[in-house]
Amino acid sequence: MPQPRRSATALLTRVATLCLGLSLFFDQAGAPHGLLAEAQNGPAMTTANYWISLLAPVFFLGALWAASGIFARIDRGDAFGPAMVRGLKEIGACLMVGAWCAVILQPSLIYLIGNGFRQMRGVRLDLSVENLTFGLVGLLLILLARQGQKLKSQLDQFV
């Protein structure tokens, strides 16, 4: 029985995801800007802000990893089915949760930690174009997956 051919696109995507993850990890570890002032003399990885700043990128990297699975299915010639829909929804969910972390969760937690949990008046938001775009693309992927699933079931009823 012949071995299934490995997908070069999926492999490259996974390697890129791992490289980006390591790059993010080490880049953030050596960057004292944006971290608590008292932690600038010590290792950055010991601060809560360091770990909070990794929340959104981890979800974005998860979306890339899920995309590699879809690339593998496409390269194998798999038909659009439940696995493809699940993969698209996973990518969309990762992008939406990552955008939510970047827009609301990270700025609010960093502000709370920065003032020692003494006051929280409202929510801090980071409404950058990139964050909003990631969220909307995630929503679009989820809606496209649902629509594709409906169309596939309608086509299957004809046959």
KOLPA-341082 format. One record per residue: chain; residue in three letters; residue number from 1; x, y, z of N, C-alpha, C in turn. Coordinates in steps of 0.001 Angstrom, whole numbers, plus 524288, in hexadecimal, padded with zeros to 5 digits. Layout:
// KOLPA-341082
<A,ALA,NUM,<X,Y,Z>,<X,Y,Z>,<X,Y,Z>>,
...
***
This chain:
// KOLPA-341082
<A,MET,1,<8034E,7FB69,80000>,<80000,80000,80000>,<8037D,804D9,80000>>,
<A,PRO,2,<802B0,80859,7FC4B>,<80619,80CF6,7FBEE>,<8051A,810BF,8006C>>,
<A,GLN,3,<80955,8133E,801FA>,<808F9,81732,80616>,<8063A,81C02,803F5>>,
<A,PRO,4,<802BF,81E74,8071D>,<80064,82355,80552>,<8048F,82796,804E7>>,
<A,ARG,5,<8040F,82AB8,800D7>,<807D1,82EE9,7FFE1>,<80736,8332D,803FD>>,
<A,ARG,6,<80B96,834EA,80613>,<80B91,83925,809EA>,<80A97,83E53,8072C>>,
<A,SER,7,<807AF,8419E,809C2>,<80673,846B9,80792>,<80AD5,84A91,808C9>>,
<A,ALA,8,<80D44,84C9B,804BD>,<81177,8506C,80580>,<80F52,8557B,807C9>>,
<A,THR,9,<80AB0,85701,80614>,<80854,85BD6,8080D>,<80725,85B5D,80DDB>>,
<A,ALA,10,<804FD,856E7,80F72>,<803B8,8561B,814F4>,<808B1,855F5,8183C>>,
<A,LEU,11,<80CAA,85350,81644>,<8119A,852F9,8191A>,<81425,8585B,819AD>>,
<A,LEU,12,<8143D,85B61,81572>,<81679,860A6,815B4>,<8136A,86425,81973>>,
<A,THR,13,<80E47,86392,81976>,<80B0D,866B7,81D02>,<80C32,86550,822AC>>,
<A,ARG,14,<80CC7,8604D,823C5>,<80DF0,85EB2,82928>,<81360,86070,82AD5>>,
<A,VAL,15,<8172F,86003,82757>,<81C7C,861D2,8289C>,<81C6F,867B6,82986>>,
<A,ALA,16,<819AE,86A9E,8262B>,<81952,8704E,826D6>,<816A7,871A9,82BF9>>,
<A,THR,17,<81292,86EB9,82D5E>,<80FD3,86FB6,83241>,<8136F,86EDB,836EC>>,
<A,LEU,18,<81663,86AA3,836D4>,<81A0F,8699E,83B1A>,<81E47,86DD1,83B62>>,
<A,CYS,19,<82058,86F64,836E6>,<8245D,8737C,836CD>,<8222D,878AE,838C8>>,
<A,LEU,20,<81D73,87A04,83718>,<81B08,87EDC,838F4>,<819F9,87EAE,83EC8>>,
<A,GLY,21,<81846,87A2D,840B3>,<81755,8799B,8464B>,<81C48,87A45,8497C>>,
<A,LEU,22,<82079,877C2,847C4>,<82578,8785C,84A7C>,<82778,87DF1,84A21>>,
<A,SER,23,<826E4,88050,845A0>,<8288E,885B7,844EE>,<82588,8895C,8488D>>,
<A,LEU,24,<82077,88899,848DC>,<81D37,88BCB,84C52>,<81EDC,88B13,851FA>>,
<A,PHE,25,<81FA7,88638,85385>,<82119,884FB,858E1>,<82632,887B1,85A6C>>,
<A,PHE,26,<82A2C,8872E,85719>,<82F3F,88971,8586D>,<82F62,88F58,8579C>>,
<A,ASP,27,<82C64,89157,853D7>,<82C2C,896F8,852FE>,<829B1,899A6,857A9>>,
<A,GLN,28,<82559,89781,85990>,<822AD,899CA,85E0F>,<825EB,89937,86304>>,
<A,ALA,29,<828E2,894F6,8636B>,<82BF7,89408,8682D>,<83049,89814,868D3>>,
<A,GLY,30,<83256,89A0B,86486>,<836A3,89DC1,864E4>,<834FE,8A367,86477>>,
<A,ALA,31,<82FEA,8A472,8640A>,<82E16,8A9C6,86338>,<82BDE,8AC05,86840>>,
<A,PRO,32,<82EB1,8AF95,86ADE>,<82CAF,8B1C7,86FB6>,<82885,8B5F5,86EEA>>,
<A,HIS,33,<827EF,8B801,86A1D>,<823FA,8BC09,86946>,<81E8C,8B9B0,869F8>>,
<A,GLY,34,<81B2C,8BC8E,86C6B>,<815D6,8BACB,86D40>,<81533,8B740,871F2>>,
<A,LEU,35,<8196B,8B5DB,87482>,<81911,8B294,87919>,<81934,8B602,87DF6>>,
<A,LEU,36,<8180B,8B3A6,88254>,<817F5,8B69D,88732>,<81D50,8B8FF,88849>>,
<A,ALA,37,<81D43,8BDA6,88A5B>,<82224,8C086,88B38>,<825C2,8BDB1,88F00>>,
<A,GLU,38,<82395,8BB3E,8930D>,<826F4,8B8A9,896E0>,<82955,8B3A4,894B8>>,
<A,ALA,39,<82730,8B19C,89083>,<82941,8ACC2,88E54>,<82D65,8ADC1,88A26>>,
<A,GLN,40,<82E7B,8B2A0,888E9>,<8323C,8B3B3,884CC>,<837C2,8B232,88661>>,
<A,ASN,41,<838BB,8B1CC,88B6C>,<83DE7,8B034,88D31>,<83E87,8AA4B,88D2C>>,
<A,GLY,42,<83A23,8A767,88D44>,<83A58,8A1B4,88D6C>,<83887,89F5C,8884C>>,
<A,PRO,43,<83807,89A34,88843>,<83644,8979E,8837D>,<8309E,89913,8822A>>,
<A,ALA,44,<82FB0,89A16,87D35>,<82A7E,89BBE,87B89>,<8267E,89764,87C13>>,
<A,MET,45,<82835,8928B,87BBB>,<82490,88E30,87BE2>,<8221D,88D64,8813E>>,
<A,THR,46,<82403,89011,88536>,<821C8,88F84,88A6D>,<81D3E,8933F,88B4F>>,
<A,THR,47,<81C10,89697,887A1>,<817D7,89A59,88857>,<812C1,8983E,88611>>,
<A,ALA,48,<80E7C,899E3,8885F>,<80959,8984B,8866F>,<8083A,89AB8,88118>>,
<A,ASN,49,<80A22,89F77,8803A>,<80934,8A210,87B33>,<80B9E,89F14,876AB>>,
<A,TYR,50,<81002,89C8C,8779C>,<81273,89967,87382>,<80EB9,8951B,871C8>>,
<A,TRP,51,<80C96,89252,87586>,<80924,88DEE,87440>,<803F9,88FCD,8720A>>,
<A,ILE,52,<8020B,89435,873F0>,<7FD29,8965C,871DE>,<7FDEB,89819,86C39>>,
<A,SER,53,<80279,89A41,86B03>,<8036B,89C1A,865AB>,<803D6,8979E,861C2>>,
<A,LEU,54,<80446,892D7,86399>,<80489,88E4D,8601C>,<7FF2F,88BEF,85EEC>>,
<A,LEU,55,<7FB0E,88DBA,8617F>,<7F5E7,88B55,860CF>,<7F406,88B7E,85B22>>,
<A,ALA,56,<7F395,8900E,858E2>,<7F18C,8908A,85390>,<7F50A,88DD4,84F93>>,
<A,PRO,57,<7FA36,88E9E,84FC1>,<7FD80,88BF1,84BEC>,<7FD26,885FD,84C2F>>,
<A,VAL,58,<7FC37,883D0,850CA>,<7FBB1,87E21,85131>,<7F6EC,87C4D,84E1F>>,
<A,PHE,59,<7F2A6,87F2A,84E70>,<7EDFC,87DB8,84B74>,<7EEDC,87E7A,84598>>,
<A,PHE,60,<7F1A7,88293,8441E>,<7F2D0,88361,83E8F>,<7F64B,87F03,83C74>>,
<A,LEU,61,<7FA08,87D44,83F9C>,<7FD4D,878D7,83E06>,<7FA15,873CF,83DC6>>,
<A,GLY,62,<7F63F,87350,84136>,<7F2B0,86ED3,840F5>,<7EF93,86EC6,83BE7>>,
<A,ALA,63,<7EE1F,8735A,83A06>,<7EB5B,873B3,83505>,<7EEEB,871F8,83092>>,
<A,LEU,64,<7F3E0,87369,830C7>,<7F78E,871AA,82CC1>,<7F83F,86BBC,82CEA>>,
<A,TRP,65,<7F885,86996,83197>,<7F924,863EA,83219>,<7F458,86118,82FE2>>,
<A,ALA,66,<7EFB5,86325,83101>,<7EAEB,860CB,82EDF>,<7EACC,86153,828EB>>,
<A,ALA,67,<7ECDB,8659B,826E7>,<7ED0E,86655,82138>,<7F08D,86243,81EAD>>,
<A,SER,68,<7F49E,86098,82161>,<7F806,85C93,81F21>,<7F514,85775,81E6C>>,
<A,GLY,69,<7F171,85654,821EF>,<7EE37,851A6,82152>,<7EAB5,851FA,81C8E>>,
<A,ILE,70,<7E8A8,8568F,81B89>,<7E564,85746,816E9>,<7E8AE,856E9,811F8>>,
<A,PHE,71,<7ED64,8591B,81216>,<7F0E2,85895,80D94>,<7F1F9,852D5,80C67>>,
<A,ALA,72,<7F2CA,84FBC,8107D>,<7F3D7,84A25,80FBB>,<7EF21,84775,80D3A>>,
<A,ARG,73,<7EA67,848C3,80EFA>,<7E5B1,84663,80CB0>,<7E4FC,847FB,806FC>>,
<A,ILE,74,<7E60F,84CE3,805D5>,<7E58B,84EBB,8006A>,<7E98B,84C07,7FCF1>>,
<A,ASP,75,<7EE65,84B7F,7FEC9>,<7F273,848FC,7FBAB>,<7F15C,8432B,7FAD4>>,
<A,ARG,76,<7EEAA,840AC,7FE8C>,<7ED2F,83B31,7FDE1>,<7E89F,83A94,7FA23>>,
<A,GLY,77,<7E5EF,83EE0,7F912>,<7E174,83EAD,7F598>,<7DC67,83D4D,7F85A>>,
<A,ASP,78,<7DC40,83DFD,7FD85>,<7D77F,83CDB,8006F>,<7D320,8407E,7FEBB>>,
<A,ALA,79,<7CE6D,83E56,7FE8A>,<7C9DB,8417A,7FD2B>,<7C869,84506,801C2>>,
<A,PHE,80,<7C56A,848FF,80086>,<7C386,84C89,80499>,<7BF9F,8497C,807E7>>,
<A,GLY,81,<7C10F,8488D,80CBD>,<7BDBF,8456D,81024>,<7BE19,84754,815BE>>,
<A,PRO,82,<7BC72,84403,8195B>,<7BC62,8458F,81EDF>,<7C1BF,84710,82102>>,
<A,ALA,83,<7C5D3,8445C,81F49>,<7CB14,845A7,8213E>,<7CCC5,84B13,81F5D>>,
<A,MET,84,<7CB85,84C55,81A7F>,<7CCE4,85176,8185E>,<7C9CC,855C6,81B2E>>,
<A,VAL,85,<7C4D0,854C3,81C1A>,<7C187,8589A,81EDD>,<7C398,8596C,8245F>>,
<A,ARG,86,<7C4ED,8552D,826FB>,<7C705,85591,82C48>,<7CC1F,858B0,82C4F>>,
<A,GLY,87,<7CF7A,857CE,82874>,<7D463,85AB8,8281F>,<7D388,86081,82738>>,
<A,LEU,88,<7CFF4,861CF,823B2>,<7CECB,8675C,822B3>,<7CC87,86A01,82785>>,
<A,LYS,89,<7C915,86738,82A3E>,<7C6D8,8696E,82F06>,<7CAFB,86A12,83341>>,
<A,GLU,90,<7CEB3,86676,83377>,<7D2EA,866E2,8374A>,<7D668,86B98,83624>>,
<A,ILE,91,<7D7A9,86C67,83132>,<7DABF,870FE,82FBC>,<7D7CA,875F7,83126>>,
<A,GLY,92,<7D2C9,87630,82FBD>,<7CF9D,87AC3,830E7>,<7CF39,87BD2,836B4>>,
<A,ALA,93,<7CE6D,877AE,839C6>,<7CDFD,87859,83F6E>,<7D324,87A42,841C3>>,
<A,CYS,94,<7D77F,87815,83FF5>,<7DC9B,879D6,841F4>,<7DD88,87F97,840AD>>,
<A,LEU,95,<7DC29,8812D,83BEE>,<7DCDE,886AE,83A79>,<7D958,88A3E,83DAE>>,
<A,MET,96,<7D47C,8889C,83E8B>,<7D0DF,88BE6,8418A>,<7D27F,88C4D,84747>>,
<A,VAL,97,<7D403,887EA,849A7>,<7D5A2,8880E,84F24>,<7DAB9,88B24,84FB1>>,
<A,GLY,98,<7DE4F,88A70,84BFD>,<7E326,88D79,84C1D>,<7E21E,8934F,84BA8>>,
<A,ALA,99,<7DE84,894C4,84832>,<7DD26,89A4D,847A4>,<7DA95,89C59,84C9C>>,
<A,TRP,100,<7D733,89934,84F01>,<7D4B6,89ACB,853EA>,<7D8D4,89BA2,85828>>,
<A,CYS,101,<7DCA7,89817,85868>,<7E0E7,898BD,85C3A>,<7E3F8,89DBD,85B2C>>,
<A,ALA,102,<7E524,89EB9,85633>,<7E846,8A352,854D6>,<7E54E,8A862,855A5>>,
<A,VAL,103,<7E039,8A867,8549E>,<7DD22,8AD3C,854FE>,<7DB98,8AE68,85A9B>>,
<A,ILE,104,<7D9D3,8AA8C,85D82>,<7D783,8AB93,862A9>,<7DAC7,8A962,86725>>,
<A,LEU,105,<7DC01,8A456,866F5>,<7DE43,8A1BD,86B79>,<7E3C1,8A3AF,86CCE>>,
<A,GLN,106,<7E74E,8A3AE,8690E>,<7ECAB,8A54B,86A27>,<7ED13,8AAE1,86C22>>,
<A,PRO,107,<7EABC,8AEC3,8696A>,<7EB4D,8B423,86B6E>,<7E8F1,8B4DD,870D8>>,
<A,SER,108,<7E488,8B24E,871DA>,<7E204,8B2DC,876F0>,<7E53C,8B05A,87B44>>,
<A,LEU,109,<7E737,8ABA9,87A58>,<7EA59,8A909,87E57>,<7EF7C,8ABD6,87F50>>,
<A,ILE,110,<7F1F4,8ADB4,87B32>,<7F6E1,8B08C,87BE0>,<7F5F6,8B596,87EF1>>,
<A,TYR,111,<7F195,8B844,87DE2>,<7F04B,8BD00,880D5>,<7EF44,8BBAF,88690>>,
<A,LEU,112,<7EC5C,8B778,88788>,<7EB37,8B5F4,88CEE>,<7F031,8B48E,88FE8>>,
<A,ILE,113,<7F387,8B199,88D7D>,<7F85E,8B007,89014>,<7FBE7,8B4CC,890E1>>,
<A,GLY,114,<7FBF6,8B848,88D13>,<7FF38,8BCFA,88D6D>,<7FDB9,8C083,891EE>>,
<A,ASN,115,<7F8B2,8C0D2,89337>,<7F72B,8C430,89791>,<7F655,8C11F,89C98>>,
<A,GLY,116,<7F808,8BC41,89CAC>,<7F7C5,8B92D,8A178>,<7F247,8B79A,8A2FA>>,
<A,PHE,117,<7EECC,8B722,89F4A>,<7E952,8B5AF,8A02A>,<7E683,8B98D,8A3BC>>,
<A,ARG,118,<7E836,8BE7E,8A3B0>,<7E5C1,8C26A,8A703>,<7E0E7,8C4B9,8A485>>,
<A,GLN,119,<7E0E1,8C54C,89F73>,<7DC50,8C79D,89CEC>,<7DB9A,8C551,8977F>>,
<A,MET,120,<7D6C2,8C4E8,89618>,<7D579,8C346,890C4>,<7D0A3,8C646,88F3A>>,
<A,ARG,121,<7D16A,8CA4C,88C40>,<7CD11,8CD82,88A73>,<7CC67,8CC87,884AA>>,
<A,GLY,122,<7C8B0,8C94F,88370>,<7C7D1,8C7FE,87DFE>,<7CB8F,8C3C8,87C33>>,
<A,VAL,123,<7CB8A,8C2EE,8773A>,<7CECC,8BEE7,874E2>,<7D291,8C185,87119>>,
<A,ARG,124,<7D762,8BFF0,87131>,<7DB3F,8C1EA,86D75>,<7DAA5,8BEDC,86863>>,
<A,LEU,125,<7DAB7,8C18D,86414>,<7DA1F,8BF07,85F01>,<7DEB7,8C064,85B77>>,
<A,ASP,126,<7E025,8BCB0,85844>,<7E421,8BD8C,85445>,<7E18E,8BC88,84F04>>,
<A,LEU,127,<7DEF2,8C086,84CF8>,<7DBF2,8BFF3,8481C>,<7DF57,8C11D,8435A>>,
<A,SER,128,<7E36F,8BE0E,842B8>,<7E6C5,8BED5,83E2D>,<7E458,8BC1E,8396F>>,
<A,VAL,129,<7E5F1,8BDC9,834E5>,<7E3E7,8BB96,8300B>,<7E510,8B5C0,82FBC>>,
<A,GLU,130,<7E9B7,8B42D,83163>,<7EB3F,8AEB3,83111>,<7E7C0,8AB40,8346D>>,
<A,ASN,131,<7E6D4,8ACEF,8393E>,<7E3A2,8A9CE,83CCE>,<7DE0C,8A93C,83AD6>>,
<A,LEU,132,<7DBD3,8AD7C,83904>,<7D675,8AD35,83700>,<7D62E,8A9F4,8320B>>,
<A,THR,133,<7DA28,8AA48,82EC3>,<7DA42,8A72C,829FB>,<7DA8E,8A15F,82B40>>,
<A,PHE,134,<7DDDB,89FEA,82EF8>,<7DE34,89A68,8307A>,<7D8F4,89865,83279>>,
<A,GLY,135,<7D659,89B77,835A8>,<7D147,899DF,837AE>,<7CD3A,89931,8336A>>,
<A,LEU,136,<7CD17,89CDE,82FBF>,<7C93B,89C7E,82B86>,<7CA74,89812,827B7>>,
<A,VAL,137,<7CF6A,89724,826A9>,<7D0D8,892BF,82346>,<7CF73,88D97,825F3>>,
<A,GLY,138,<7D033,88D44,82B08>,<7CE9C,88898,82DEE>,<7C8C4,887AC,82D95>>,
<A,LEU,139,<7C5B9,88BCE,82E54>,<7C00A,88B55,82DDB>,<7BE85,889B8,82855>>,
<A,LEU,140,<7C10B,88BF6,82476>,<7BFF6,88AA6,81F08>,<7C119,884E2,81DE8>>,
<A,LEU,141,<7C55F,882D2,81FEB>,<7C6A9,87D53,81F17>,<7C297,879BB,8218F>>,
<A,ILE,142,<7C0BC,87B11,8262D>,<7BCB4,877EA,828B5>,<7B7AF,87804,82585>>,
<A,LEU,143,<7B629,87C9D,823B1>,<7B160,87D06,82095>,<7B1ED,87A3C,81B52>>,
<A,LEU,144,<7B680,87A92,818E1>,<7B763,877C4,813F9>,<7B73B,871DC,814C5>>,
<A,ALA,145,<7B95E,87008,8190F>,<7B939,86A6D,81A2E>,<7B39D,86890,81AE6>>,
<A,ARG,146,<7B078,86B98,81DA8>,<7AAEA,86A2B,81E51>,<7A80E,86A1A,8191E>>,
<A,GLN,147,<7A8FA,86E15,815F3>,<7A665,86E65,810DF>,<7A829,869EB,80D58>>,
<A,GLY,148,<7AD2E,868B1,80D6B>,<7AF28,86459,80A52>,<7ACDB,85F2B,80C0B>>,
<A,GLN,149,<7AC22,85E89,81122>,<7A9C5,859C7,8132F>,<7A416,8594B,8115B>>,
<A,LYS,150,<7A137,85D99,8115A>,<79BCB,85D8A,80F7A>,<79B8C,85C38,809AD>>,
<A,LEU,151,<79EF4,85EAB,80695>,<79EFE,85D9B,800F8>,<7A072,857F2,7FFD4>>,
<A,LYS,152,<7A42B,855E2,802B4>,<7A5C7,85072,801F4>,<7A14B,84CC5,80328>>,
<A,SER,153,<79E6E,84DC1,8075C>,<79A05,84A52,808B0>,<795AA,84AC0,804A0>>,
<A,GLN,154,<794D8,84F6B,80278>,<790E6,85000,7FE57>,<79284,84D16,7F963>>,
<A,LEU,155,<7977C,84D5E,7F807>,<79962,84A8A,7F375>,<7990C,844A0,7F434>>,
<A,ASP,156,<79A18,842D1,7F8E6>,<799C2,83D42,7FA05>,<79422,83B4B,7F9A7>>,
<A,GLN,157,<79058,83E9F,7FAAC>,<78AD7,83D10,7FA36>,<7894A,83C4C,7F490>>,
<A,PHE,158,<78BBB,83F16,7F0F4>,<78A87,83E78,7EB68>,<78C80,83952,7E947>>,
<A,VAL,159,<790BF,83777,7EB5D>,<79335,832B1,7E949>,<790E8,82DEB,7EB87>>,
***
